Amino acid sequence: MVPRMARRVWIALSAACGALASAACGTTDDNRPLEAQYLTAAILAPACGAAECHSTFAQVDGYTFDTLAGMRKTIVQNGLVKLGLTVCGLGSELGCTRFDPGAPERSDLIAWVTEIDPFGRGKGRMPQDAPLPNEDIHFIEQWITGPTDEQDQGTRCTATTPCASGATCKYSAGSATGECYVITYKAPAHGAQCDYQSKLRLGCLNQKVYNCNSDWNLDLSTVVATCVGTCENGSCQ
């Protein structure tokens, strides 16, 4: 297994302004729509979908980002964003588990645009001609997480005293003690949640299996199955 390099490449905000017209440079609020269609048109297509790179024509490494259809297939079928609870594999930290909406900075998609050769393939940080602005990277992380509902359970937690199953410990800056929250993910990675072209048309969100609709989003109104362990590719493992 090739360990991921820890060093991340962050570009100063002053240099980021003007790199992409879509970036909301100099602002603290980002009200851009958290949709796959917007992400493709405003960020991924102009930055990554050039004709010689991840375009429909070239499809370098099997990735396509110049169209919404290509972006969806690339994100879902290549596991660049994991919505099911998974045990980490090649290129990830040994023994870890992944649920990207809960930690979007650990997703493969974010690794490609922030780390130097994150998977040991000699590819370097993407895009290679110019780094993404910080605000666009943050926007992609927000898209991966999507809007959430958070309910404070009124229980404190620490590194040695975790929350009960199903709850997440959230820490304030500089504090060693946190609060337990139950977080409901309402629309993570919206527009590229599941593979509608798969045979079963099923997808995972955390440890639950749902039907996959033609817009590549999960039908969260009905749970098909609840997994005891991990959930990958629309099935319990």
C-alpha positions in Angstrom: 0.0 0.0 0.0 1.3 3.4 -0.9 0.9 5.9 2.0 -0.7 9.2 1.3 1.6 12.2 1.6 0.5 14.3 4.5 1.6 17.6 3.0 -1.3 19.6 1.4 -0.9 22.4 -1.0 -2.9 25.5 -0.1 -2.8 28.7 -2.1 -3.1 32.1 -0.4 -6.5 33.7 -1.0 -4.9 36.8 -2.5 -3.4 34.6 -5.3 -6.7 32.7 -5.6 -8.7 35.7 -6.5 -9.1 36.0 -10.3 -8.0 32.4 -10.9 -11.5 31.4 -11.6 -14.4 33.8 -12.2 -16.8 31.5 -10.4 -14.9 31.8 -7.1 -16.5 34.2 -4.6 -13.2 35.8 -3.7 -12.9 38.1 -0.8 -16.2 36.9 0.8 -16.9 34.8 3.9 -20.4 33.5 2.7 -20.6 31.1 -0.2 -24.1 31.0 -1.5 -23.4 29.0 -4.6 -25.8 26.1 -5.2 -24.5 22.8 -3.8 -25.4 20.9 -7.0 -23.4 18.6 -9.3 -24.5 20.6 -12.3 -23.1 23.9 -10.9 -19.9 22.2 -9.6 -19.3 20.8 -13.1 -20.0 23.9 -15.1 -18.3 26.5 -12.7 -15.3 24.6 -11.3 -14.5 21.1 -12.6 -15.1 21.6 -16.3 -13.0 24.8 -16.7 -10.2 23.6 -14.3 -10.0 19.9 -15.0 -12.0 19.2 -18.2 -9.6 20.6 -20.8 -9.4 18.7 -24.1 -6.1 17.1 -23.3 -7.0 16.2 -19.7 -10.2 14.9 -18.2 -12.4 15.6 -21.2 -14.9 13.3 -23.0 -12.3 13.1 -25.7 -9.1 12.3 -23.7 -10.6 10.7 -20.5 -7.1 10.6 -18.8 -7.1 7.9 -16.1 -10.8 7.3 -17.0 -11.9 10.6 -15.5 -14.3 13.0 -17.3 -15.2 16.4 -16.0 -16.3 18.5 -19.0 -19.9 17.3 -18.8 -22.4 16.6 -16.1 -22.9 13.0 -17.2 -19.1 12.4 -17.2 -18.7 14.1 -13.9 -21.4 11.8 -12.3 -19.8 8.6 -13.6 -16.3 9.7 -12.6 -17.3 10.7 -9.0 -19.4 7.6 -8.3 -17.8 4.8 -10.3 -14.3 5.8 -9.3 -15.2 6.3 -5.6 -13.9 9.8 -5.5 -16.6 10.5 -3.0 -17.8 7.7 -0.6 -21.3 8.0 0.8 -21.5 4.6 2.2 -19.6 3.7 5.4 -16.5 1.9 4.1 -13.3 0.4 5.4 -10.4 2.3 3.8 -8.4 0.6 1.1 -5.4 1.2 -1.1 -4.1 4.8 -0.8 -5.8 5.5 2.5 -4.8 5.3 6.1 -4.4 1.8 7.4 -7.4 0.5 9.4 -9.5 3.6 9.0 -13.2 3.9 8.0 -14.6 6.5 5.6 -17.8 8.3 5.4 -16.9 11.3 3.3 -19.8 13.6 4.1 -18.6 13.5 7.8 -15.0 14.3 6.8 -14.9 15.6 3.2 -11.3 16.6 3.5 -10.5 12.8 3.5 -12.3 12.2 0.2 -10.2 11.1 -2.8 -11.6 14.1 -4.7 -10.2 16.6 -2.2 -7.0 14.7 -2.0 -6.4 15.1 -5.7 -6.7 18.9 -5.6 -4.9 19.5 -2.3 -2.1 16.9 -2.0 1.1 16.2 -3.9 0.8 12.8 -5.6 -1.7 11.5 -3.0 -1.9 8.0 -4.3 1.7 7.5 -5.5 0.9 7.4 -9.2 3.3 10.1 -10.1 0.5 12.5 -11.1 1.1 15.3 -8.7 -1.5 17.7 -7.4 -4.5 18.4 -9.7 -5.1 20.5 -11.8 -1.5 20.6 -12.8 -1.5 23.9 -14.5 -2.9 26.0 -11.7 -4.2 25.1 -8.2 -7.9 25.5 -7.4 -8.6 28.6 -5.2 -9.2 27.9 -1.6 -12.8 29.0 -1.8 -13.5 26.5 -4.6 -11.9 23.7 -2.6 -14.1 24.7 0.4 -17.1 24.7 -1.9 -16.4 21.2 -3.0 -16.2 20.1 0.6 -19.5 21.8 1.3 -21.0 20.0 -1.7 -19.7 16.6 -0.4 -21.3 17.2 3.0 -24.5 18.9 1.8 -27.0 20.5 4.1 -27.5 18.8 7.5 -29.7 18.7 10.5 -27.9 18.5 13.8 -29.4 17.6 17.1 -27.4 18.1 20.3 -27.7 15.1 22.5 -26.6 17.0 25.6 -23.8 14.5 26.2 -20.1 15.4 26.5 -17.4 13.4 24.8 -13.6 13.1 24.7 -11.0 11.1 22.8 -11.4 8.4 25.4 -15.1 8.7 26.0 -16.8 8.6 22.6 -20.4 9.2 21.8 -23.0 6.5 21.6 -23.4 4.7 18.3 -25.0 7.0 15.7 -23.7 10.2 17.2 -20.8 12.4 16.4 -18.5 14.2 18.8 -18.0 17.9 17.8 -15.2 19.9 19.4 -14.8 23.6 19.8 -11.5 25.1 18.7 -8.8 24.2 21.2 -11.0 22.1 23.4 -10.4 18.5 24.4 -14.1 18.0 25.3 -16.9 18.0 22.8 -20.6 17.6 22.5 -22.4 14.6 21.0 -24.7 15.4 18.0 -26.8 13.2 15.8 -26.3 14.5 12.3 -28.7 13.9 9.5 -27.2 14.3 6.0 -30.0 15.6 3.8 -28.3 15.9 0.4 -24.6 15.0 0.3 -22.8 15.1 -3.1 -26.2 16.1 -4.6 -26.5 15.0 -8.2 -23.8 12.4 -8.0 -24.9 10.2 -5.1 -25.3 6.8 -6.8 -24.8 4.9 -10.0 -28.1 4.9 -12.0 -26.4 2.9 -14.7 -25.6 0.0 -12.4 -27.6 -3.2 -12.7 -29.5 -3.0 -9.3 -29.7 0.8 -9.2 -29.0 0.9 -5.5 -26.8 3.2 -3.5 -25.5 3.7 0.1 -25.8 6.6 2.5 -23.8 5.7 5.6 -25.1 2.3 6.6 -28.4 2.3 4.7 -29.2 1.2 1.2 -31.6 3.2 -1.0 -32.9 3.1 -4.5 -31.0 5.2 -7.1 -33.0 7.6 -9.3 -32.4 8.7 -12.8 -30.9 12.0 -11.6 -28.2 10.0 -9.8 -29.6 10.9 -6.4 -30.8 8.5 -3.7 -34.5 8.1 -2.9 -34.2 8.8 0.8 -38.0 8.3 1.4 -37.6 4.5 1.7 -34.8 2.4 3.2 -34.1 -0.8 1.2 -31.8 -2.3 3.8 -29.9 -1.3 6.9 -26.4 -2.7 7.2 -24.8 -4.0 10.4 -21.3 -3.3 9.0 -20.2 -1.3 6.1 -22.2 -0.4 3.0 -20.5 -0.2 -0.5 -21.8 -0.1 -4.0 -25.4 -0.4 -3.0 -25.0 -3.4 -0.8 -24.1 -4.4 2.8 -20.6 -5.9 3.2 
